[in-house]
């Protein structure tokens, strides 16, 4: 269980770092370290929102199934 979660986190860090690196290459006026750091943080925030959205949808689906079952 933990290895899958750690593996996902590492993948997200790599994706954020790669995107930040590409942005810092194409936009020469920015600092590479700050760009990579901000991109990794933005990647984590986006993915946390997506995970919470999927959890909320699963809870809503479960509640609607329970209401139908109780009728």
C-alpha positions, 0 to 999 in steps of 0.5 A: 500500500505504501509503496504504491502511494510513494511511487505515485508521489515520486511520479508526480514530483518527476512530472512537475520537475520536468515541466518546470525544467521545460518552462525555465528553458523556454522562458529565460527570465525566470530562475530554474529552481523557483520554476521547478519548485512552483510547478511541483507544488502546482502539480500536487495541488491539481492532483489533490483536487482531482483525488478529492473530486473522485472521492466526493463522486464515489461518496455521492454515488454510494449515498444515492445507491443506499437511498435507492436500496432503502426505498 
